[in-house]
Amino acid sequence: MNKKKRYVFSIYEPSDFNKLRNLDNNGETVLVNIKQDIDFADIDFDPINGIGVDVIIDGKNHTISNLSIDKEDKIEVGLFSKVNSIQVKNLNMLNFNIIGCGNVGSLVGRVEHDAFINGSTFSGNVNAESHCGGILGSVDKLVMCDSCVATNVSGIDVVGGVVGLSDSVLSYDNHFNNKLVAKGKAVGEVSGYIAENEKDRIKHLAYVALQQLQSKPTVEEDEIIRLIKKDY
């Protein structure tokens, strides 16, 4: 049986992200360690194609700033254009300006399966025709906790402060201050559109997790994450 390949990358400057472009897209797991603040000012950057790749980003409380991508006629636009799944912790992504056509977000345009975001901050601008969010353009399942999002997201339809289109979202202890502009009705502070049959289930899971946490007033952060992921 073939084991998944695992790669570890250390990021010290914007050009280090180019190391991620040479993956063979056969089910790798990629751990990205942000070693210091990264400034993309005045850098022409193309999204990284991570199709088939599971990405883990440890921001180590560093900041990625001034990422600017203008691909108004392209779909799947962001720092990563497309990934299989993504986990992010302790990352600040500030003052980004991302333009695309559809499936557009600051971090990833399209996540095929799950996304998990913890202890992170996102602030900047995203503009697209549809399926656009402050962090992700579209995702299957999103779990997000202890994070702050303050974005300006503009599009025609399916516009969200965090993600444009999602099958399900579980949000715990996050802070949002998003400004959204859209002509259509699929607009939301967290998700522009979420599958109707998921809404009641998500409310229930959030209630169960909250009840468990309230019964343990001294619960640690890792326990919060474990409980949310377990119920999710």
GUZABA-237733 format. One record per residue (C-alpha): residue in three letters; residue number from 0; x, z, y. Coordinates in nm, 2 decimals. Each point is the difference from the previous one (the first is absolute). Example, Ala and Ser with C-alpha at 12.3 -4.5 7.8 and 13.67 -1.06 7.14 Angstrom:
// GUZABA-237733
ROKOL | ALA | 0 | 1.23 | 0.78 | -0.45
ROKOL | SER | 1 | 0.14 | -0.07 | 0.34
***
This chain:
// GUZABA-237733
ROKOL | MET | 0 | 0.00 | 0.00 | 0.00
ROKOL | ASN | 1 | 0.13 | -0.09 | 0.34
ROKOL | LYS | 2 | 0.05 | 0.28 | 0.24
ROKOL | LYS | 3 | -0.07 | -0.04 | 0.37
ROKOL | LYS | 4 | 0.31 | -0.05 | 0.21
ROKOL | ARG | 5 | 0.06 | 0.26 | 0.27
ROKOL | TYR | 6 | 0.20 | -0.08 | 0.31
ROKOL | VAL | 7 | 0.11 | 0.24 | 0.28
ROKOL | PHE | 8 | 0.07 | -0.13 | 0.35
ROKOL | SER | 9 | 0.14 | 0.19 | 0.30
ROKOL | ILE | 10 | -0.11 | -0.12 | 0.34
ROKOL | TYR | 11 | 0.23 | 0.06 | 0.29
ROKOL | GLU | 12 | -0.08 | -0.30 | 0.22
ROKOL | PRO | 13 | -0.26 | -0.28 | 0.02
ROKOL | SER | 14 | 0.21 | -0.25 | -0.19
ROKOL | ASP | 15 | 0.00 | 0.24 | -0.30
ROKOL | PHE | 16 | -0.36 | -0.09 | -0.07
ROKOL | ASN | 17 | 0.12 | -0.35 | -0.09
ROKOL | LYS | 18 | 0.14 | 0.14 | -0.33
ROKOL | LEU | 19 | -0.36 | 0.04 | -0.12
ROKOL | ARG | 20 | -0.06 | -0.38 | 0.02
ROKOL | ASN | 21 | 0.20 | -0.08 | -0.32
ROKOL | LEU | 22 | -0.22 | 0.18 | -0.25
ROKOL | ASP | 23 | -0.12 | -0.20 | -0.30
ROKOL | ASN | 24 | -0.36 | 0.13 | 0.03
ROKOL | ASN | 25 | -0.03 | 0.09 | -0.36
ROKOL | GLY | 26 | -0.14 | 0.35 | 0.03
ROKOL | GLU | 27 | 0.28 | 0.18 | 0.17
ROKOL | THR | 28 | -0.03 | 0.34 | 0.17
ROKOL | VAL | 29 | 0.19 | 0.01 | 0.33
ROKOL | LEU | 30 | 0.10 | 0.33 | 0.17
ROKOL | VAL | 31 | 0.08 | -0.05 | 0.37
ROKOL | ASN | 32 | 0.18 | 0.29 | 0.17
ROKOL | ILE | 33 | -0.01 | -0.02 | 0.38
ROKOL | LYS | 34 | 0.34 | 0.16 | 0.09
ROKOL | GLN | 35 | -0.04 | -0.01 | 0.38
ROKOL | ASP | 36 | -0.22 | -0.12 | 0.28
ROKOL | ILE | 37 | -0.05 | -0.38 | -0.02
ROKOL | ASP | 38 | -0.06 | -0.20 | 0.32
ROKOL | PHE | 39 | -0.13 | -0.36 | -0.04
ROKOL | ALA | 40 | 0.01 | -0.08 | 0.38
ROKOL | ASP | 41 | 0.08 | -0.37 | 0.07
ROKOL | ILE | 42 | 0.03 | -0.08 | -0.38
ROKOL | ASP | 43 | -0.19 | -0.29 | -0.15
ROKOL | PHE | 44 | -0.13 | 0.14 | -0.33
ROKOL | ASP | 45 | -0.18 | -0.18 | -0.29
ROKOL | PRO | 46 | -0.22 | 0.21 | -0.23
ROKOL | ILE | 47 | 0.15 | 0.09 | -0.33
ROKOL | ASN | 48 | -0.18 | -0.14 | -0.31
ROKOL | GLY | 49 | -0.03 | 0.28 | -0.24
ROKOL | ILE | 50 | -0.25 | -0.16 | -0.24
ROKOL | GLY | 51 | -0.01 | 0.19 | -0.33
ROKOL | VAL | 52 | 0.22 | 0.28 | 0.14
ROKOL | ASP | 53 | -0.08 | 0.37 | 0.02
ROKOL | VAL | 54 | 0.15 | 0.13 | 0.32
ROKOL | ILE | 55 | 0.08 | 0.36 | 0.08
ROKOL | ILE | 56 | 0.12 | 0.08 | 0.36
ROKOL | ASP | 57 | 0.15 | 0.34 | 0.09
ROKOL | GLY | 58 | 0.02 | 0.00 | 0.37
ROKOL | LYS | 59 | 0.19 | 0.34 | 0.02
ROKOL | ASN | 60 | -0.19 | 0.05 | 0.33
ROKOL | HIS | 61 | 0.19 | -0.30 | 0.16
ROKOL | THR | 62 | -0.17 | -0.26 | 0.22
ROKOL | ILE | 63 | -0.04 | -0.37 | -0.04
ROKOL | SER | 64 | -0.07 | -0.13 | 0.36
ROKOL | ASN | 65 | -0.07 | -0.33 | 0.18
ROKOL | LEU | 66 | -0.07 | -0.21 | -0.30
ROKOL | SER | 67 | -0.15 | -0.33 | 0.13
ROKOL | ILE | 68 | -0.13 | -0.28 | -0.22
ROKOL | ASP | 69 | -0.19 | -0.30 | 0.13
ROKOL | LYS | 70 | -0.15 | -0.21 | -0.28
ROKOL | GLU | 71 | -0.34 | -0.08 | 0.14
ROKOL | ASP | 72 | -0.06 | -0.28 | -0.25
ROKOL | LYS | 73 | 0.11 | 0.19 | -0.31
ROKOL | ILE | 74 | -0.17 | 0.24 | -0.24
ROKOL | GLU | 75 | 0.15 | 0.32 | -0.14
ROKOL | VAL | 76 | 0.21 | 0.11 | 0.29
ROKOL | GLY | 77 | 0.18 | 0.33 | 0.05
ROKOL | LEU | 78 | 0.34 | 0.16 | -0.07
ROKOL | PHE | 79 | -0.09 | -0.10 | -0.35
ROKOL | SER | 80 | -0.23 | -0.29 | -0.05
ROKOL | LYS | 81 | -0.13 | 0.10 | -0.35
ROKOL | VAL | 82 | 0.09 | 0.27 | -0.25
ROKOL | ASN | 83 | -0.15 | 0.12 | -0.33
ROKOL | SER | 84 | -0.02 | 0.37 | 0.12
ROKOL | ILE | 85 | 0.16 | 0.21 | 0.27
ROKOL | GLN | 86 | 0.07 | 0.37 | 0.06
ROKOL | VAL | 87 | 0.12 | 0.13 | 0.34
ROKOL | LYS | 88 | 0.10 | 0.34 | 0.11
ROKOL | ASN | 89 | 0.15 | 0.15 | 0.32
ROKOL | LEU | 90 | 0.03 | -0.33 | 0.19
ROKOL | ASN | 91 | -0.07 | -0.07 | 0.36
ROKOL | MET | 92 | -0.08 | -0.36 | 0.09
ROKOL | LEU | 93 | -0.04 | -0.04 | 0.37
ROKOL | ASN | 94 | -0.05 | -0.26 | 0.27
ROKOL | PHE | 95 | -0.06 | -0.29 | -0.24
ROKOL | ASN | 96 | -0.16 | -0.33 | 0.10
ROKOL | ILE | 97 | -0.13 | -0.20 | -0.30
ROKOL | ILE | 98 | -0.19 | -0.33 | 0.03
ROKOL | GLY | 99 | -0.14 | -0.20 | -0.30
ROKOL | CYS | 100 | -0.30 | -0.19 | -0.13
ROKOL | GLY | 101 | -0.14 | 0.22 | -0.28
ROKOL | ASN | 102 | 0.11 | 0.30 | -0.21
ROKOL | VAL | 103 | 0.22 | 0.14 | 0.28
ROKOL | GLY | 104 | 0.14 | 0.35 | 0.05
ROKOL | SER | 105 | 0.31 | 0.16 | 0.14
ROKOL | LEU | 106 | 0.13 | 0.11 | -0.34
ROKOL | VAL | 107 | -0.16 | -0.24 | -0.25
ROKOL | GLY | 108 | -0.23 | -0.29 | 0.02
ROKOL | ARG | 109 | -0.14 | 0.02 | -0.35
ROKOL | VAL | 110 | 0.04 | 0.28 | -0.25
ROKOL | GLU | 111 | -0.13 | -0.12 | -0.34
ROKOL | HIS | 112 | -0.06 | 0.35 | -0.14
ROKOL | ASP | 113 | 0.06 | 0.35 | 0.13
ROKOL | ALA | 114 | 0.14 | 0.14 | 0.32
ROKOL | PHE | 115 | 0.09 | 0.36 | 0.07
ROKOL | ILE | 116 | 0.11 | 0.12 | 0.35
ROKOL | ASN | 117 | 0.10 | 0.35 | 0.08
ROKOL | GLY | 118 | 0.15 | 0.18 | 0.30
ROKOL | SER | 119 | 0.04 | -0.32 | 0.20
ROKOL | THR | 120 | -0.07 | -0.13 | 0.35
ROKOL | PHE | 121 | -0.10 | -0.35 | 0.11
ROKOL | SER | 122 | -0.05 | -0.13 | 0.35
ROKOL | GLY | 123 | -0.01 | -0.36 | 0.13
ROKOL | ASN | 124 | -0.20 | -0.32 | 0.02
ROKOL | VAL | 125 | -0.14 | -0.24 | -0.27
ROKOL | ASN | 126 | -0.19 | -0.32 | 0.07
ROKOL | ALA | 127 | -0.15 | -0.24 | -0.25
ROKOL | GLU | 128 | -0.31 | -0.20 | -0.07
ROKOL | SER | 129 | -0.12 | 0.22 | -0.28
ROKOL | HIS | 130 | 0.10 | 0.26 | -0.26
ROKOL | CYS | 131 | 0.23 | 0.19 | 0.23
ROKOL | GLY | 132 | 0.09 | 0.36 | 0.03
ROKOL | GLY | 133 | 0.25 | 0.22 | 0.18
ROKOL | ILE | 134 | 0.20 | 0.06 | -0.32
ROKOL | LEU | 135 | -0.14 | -0.23 | -0.27
ROKOL | GLY | 136 | -0.19 | -0.32 | 0.01
ROKOL | SER | 137 | -0.17 | 0.06 | -0.34
ROKOL | VAL | 138 | 0.04 | 0.23 | -0.29
ROKOL | ASP | 139 | -0.17 | 0.09 | -0.33
ROKOL | LYS | 140 | 0.02 | 0.38 | 0.03
ROKOL | LEU | 141 | 0.14 | 0.21 | 0.28
ROKOL | VAL | 142 | 0.08 | 0.37 | 0.00
ROKOL | MET | 143 | 0.12 | 0.14 | 0.33
ROKOL | CYS | 144 | 0.08 | 0.35 | 0.12
ROKOL | ASP | 145 | 0.17 | 0.20 | 0.27
ROKOL | SER | 146 | 0.06 | -0.31 | 0.22
ROKOL | CYS | 147 | -0.07 | -0.13 | 0.35
ROKOL | VAL | 148 | -0.11 | -0.35 | 0.09
ROKOL | ALA | 149 | -0.05 | -0.12 | 0.36
ROKOL | THR | 150 | -0.03 | -0.38 | 0.00
ROKOL | ASN | 151 | -0.15 | -0.29 | 0.19
ROKOL | VAL | 152 | -0.15 | -0.24 | -0.25
ROKOL | SER | 153 | -0.18 | -0.32 | 0.10
ROKOL | GLY | 154 | -0.17 | -0.26 | -0.21
ROKOL | ILE | 155 | -0.32 | -0.19 | -0.06
ROKOL | ASP | 156 | -0.12 | 0.20 | -0.30
ROKOL | VAL | 157 | 0.11 | 0.25 | -0.27
ROKOL | VAL | 158 | 0.21 | 0.20 | 0.25
ROKOL | GLY | 159 | 0.11 | 0.36 | -0.07
ROKOL | GLY | 160 | 0.22 | 0.26 | 0.17
ROKOL | VAL | 161 | 0.19 | 0.05 | -0.33
ROKOL | VAL | 162 | -0.10 | -0.29 | -0.23
ROKOL | GLY | 163 | -0.22 | -0.30 | 0.04
ROKOL | LEU | 164 | -0.15 | -0.03 | -0.35
ROKOL | SER | 165 | 0.01 | 0.26 | -0.28
ROKOL | ASP | 166 | -0.18 | 0.07 | -0.32
ROKOL | SER | 167 | 0.04 | 0.38 | 0.05
ROKOL | VAL | 168 | 0.16 | 0.24 | 0.24
ROKOL | LEU | 169 | 0.06 | 0.37 | -0.03
ROKOL | SER | 170 | 0.12 | 0.16 | 0.33
ROKOL | TYR | 171 | 0.10 | 0.37 | 0.04
ROKOL | ASP | 172 | 0.12 | 0.18 | 0.31
ROKOL | ASN | 173 | 0.09 | -0.31 | 0.20
ROKOL | HIS | 174 | -0.03 | -0.06 | 0.37
ROKOL | PHE | 175 | -0.13 | -0.33 | 0.14
ROKOL | ASN | 176 | 0.00 | -0.14 | 0.36
ROKOL | ASN | 177 | -0.06 | -0.37 | -0.05
ROKOL | LYS | 178 | -0.13 | -0.26 | 0.23
ROKOL | LEU | 179 | -0.18 | -0.29 | -0.18
ROKOL | VAL | 180 | -0.13 | -0.33 | 0.13
ROKOL | ALA | 181 | -0.21 | -0.22 | -0.22
ROKOL | LYS | 182 | -0.29 | -0.25 | 0.02
ROKOL | GLY | 183 | -0.13 | 0.07 | -0.35
ROKOL | LYS | 184 | -0.17 | 0.31 | -0.14
ROKOL | ALA | 185 | 0.27 | 0.09 | -0.26
ROKOL | VAL | 186 | 0.19 | 0.24 | 0.23
ROKOL | GLY | 187 | 0.12 | 0.36 | -0.07
ROKOL | GLU | 188 | 0.23 | 0.28 | 0.12
ROKOL | VAL | 189 | 0.16 | 0.01 | -0.34
ROKOL | SER | 190 | -0.11 | -0.31 | -0.19
ROKOL | GLY | 191 | -0.18 | -0.31 | 0.14
ROKOL | TYR | 192 | -0.19 | -0.05 | -0.33
ROKOL | ILE | 193 | -0.02 | 0.21 | -0.31
ROKOL | ALA | 194 | -0.18 | -0.09 | -0.32
ROKOL | GLU | 195 | -0.35 | 0.15 | 0.02
ROKOL | ASN | 196 | 0.00 | 0.14 | -0.35
ROKOL | GLU | 197 | 0.31 | 0.21 | 0.08
ROKOL | LYS | 198 | -0.14 | 0.19 | 0.30
ROKOL | ASP | 199 | -0.19 | 0.27 | -0.19
ROKOL | ARG | 200 | 0.28 | 0.05 | -0.25
ROKOL | ILE | 201 | 0.26 | 0.04 | 0.28
ROKOL | LYS | 202 | -0.22 | 0.26 | 0.17
ROKOL | HIS | 203 | -0.03 | 0.19 | -0.32
ROKOL | LEU | 204 | 0.38 | -0.01 | -0.07
ROKOL | ALA | 205 | 0.08 | 0.12 | 0.35
ROKOL | TYR | 206 | -0.25 | 0.28 | -0.04
ROKOL | VAL | 207 | 0.15 | 0.11 | -0.33
ROKOL | ALA | 208 | 0.35 | -0.01 | 0.13
ROKOL | LEU | 209 | -0.10 | 0.20 | 0.31
ROKOL | GLN | 210 | -0.18 | 0.27 | -0.21
ROKOL | GLN | 211 | 0.31 | 0.04 | -0.22
ROKOL | LEU | 212 | 0.23 | 0.03 | 0.30
ROKOL | GLN | 213 | -0.23 | 0.25 | 0.18
ROKOL | SER | 214 | 0.02 | 0.23 | -0.30
ROKOL | LYS | 215 | 0.38 | 0.01 | 0.04
ROKOL | PRO | 216 | 0.07 | 0.08 | 0.37
ROKOL | THR | 217 | 0.37 | 0.01 | -0.05
ROKOL | VAL | 218 | 0.02 | -0.33 | -0.19
ROKOL | GLU | 219 | 0.32 | -0.20 | 0.06
ROKOL | GLU | 220 | 0.01 | -0.36 | 0.12
ROKOL | ASP | 221 | 0.11 | -0.13 | -0.35
ROKOL | GLU | 222 | -0.30 | 0.17 | -0.15
ROKOL | ILE | 223 | -0.23 | -0.18 | 0.25
ROKOL | ILE | 224 | 0.15 | -0.33 | -0.10
ROKOL | ARG | 225 | -0.03 | 0.08 | -0.37
ROKOL | LEU | 226 | -0.36 | 0.10 | 0.03
ROKOL | ILE | 227 | -0.10 | -0.31 | 0.20
ROKOL | LYS | 228 | 0.19 | -0.24 | -0.23
ROKOL | LYS | 229 | -0.15 | 0.17 | -0.31
ROKOL | ASP | 230 | -0.36 | -0.03 | 0.11
ROKOL | TYR | 231 | 0.06 | -0.35 | 0.14
***
